[in-house]
Amino acid sequence: MASSAYLDVRNAIADEGSDARVEVNQRALIDKILARYASAGAVYRELLQNSNDADATTAEILITTSASSEGGKEVVSQVIYRNNGLPFRTQDWARLRKIAEGNPDAFGVGAYTMFSICEEPLVVSGKKGEEEAMAFFWKGDSLWTKTGKAPDGIINMSATLNH
C-alpha cells in the first residue's frame, strides 16, 4: 500500500501541478536498440524475415562499392535490398513509422536495423506502376519520414541504403 506522504504529494501535484511530455532522443534510442542486436549483419536477417512474411519467393541484395577518398580503399556506397513479395498495404506503411508498436516482430524494431548500415533509409513498395516511397530523414535528433509516389521505372525495394 502506498504511504500517506506519497499519496499527499501525488494528490497535490494532480490538483495544481503542470503536465510535461517526456522527450525522446530518437537517434539515441535507435542506437541503443541496434546495440542489442547480436550481429552486425542483423539487418539482412530482418529484411529476409520481412520478405518471408510478405510471401516472397526471391530476394536480392545488391551492394555497390566505390573508392574511398582516404587511400582509395573500396567502401560500400549503396545497398539495395529487394524482393518479389506482396506490396505494402496502408497498415504496413503506418507500422513502418512506429518504433516498438504494432509490428509483428518480437520488439517492433526489426525494420529499424536498416539504420545499422545507413543514416537515412528509403523504402519503395507497390504494384507495378503504382510504387510508393518512404524516405527517412533526421531533423536534429528527431526522425521524420516523407512519403510519395516513386518515380517511374523504380522497382520495389524493401530498402535502398545510400552511405
LINWOCOR-V201233 format. One record per pair of residues at least 12 apart in sequence whose C-alpha atoms are under 7 Angstrom apart, sorted by the first residue. I is the first residue (numbers start at 0). J is the second residue. Records with the same first field share a line. If there is no record, write none. Layout:
I=J + J
//
This chain:
24=140 + 141
25=140 + 141 + 142
26=140 + 141
33=112 + 115
41=112
42=112 + 113
45=109 + 110
50=82 + 84
53=84 + 85
54=84 + 85
55=82 + 83 + 84 + 85
56=83 + 84
57=82 + 83
58=81 + 82 + 83
59=80 + 81 + 82
60=78 + 79 + 80 + 81
61=78 + 79 + 80
62=75 + 77 + 78 + 79
63=75 + 76 + 77 + 78
64=76 + 77
76=161 + 162
77=160 + 161 + 162
78=159 + 160 + 161
79=156 + 158 + 159 + 160
80=156 + 157 + 158 + 159
81=155 + 156 + 157 + 158
82=156 + 157
86=124 + 125 + 126
87=124 + 125
117=160 + 161 + 162
119=135 + 136
120=134 + 135 + 158 + 159 + 160
121=133 + 134 + 135 + 158 + 159 + 160
122=134 + 156 + 157 + 158 + 159
123=149 + 155 + 156 + 157 + 158
124=155 + 156 + 157
125=155
128=151
130=148 + 149 + 155
131=147 + 148 + 149
132=146 + 147 + 148 + 149
133=145 + 146 + 147
134=146
//
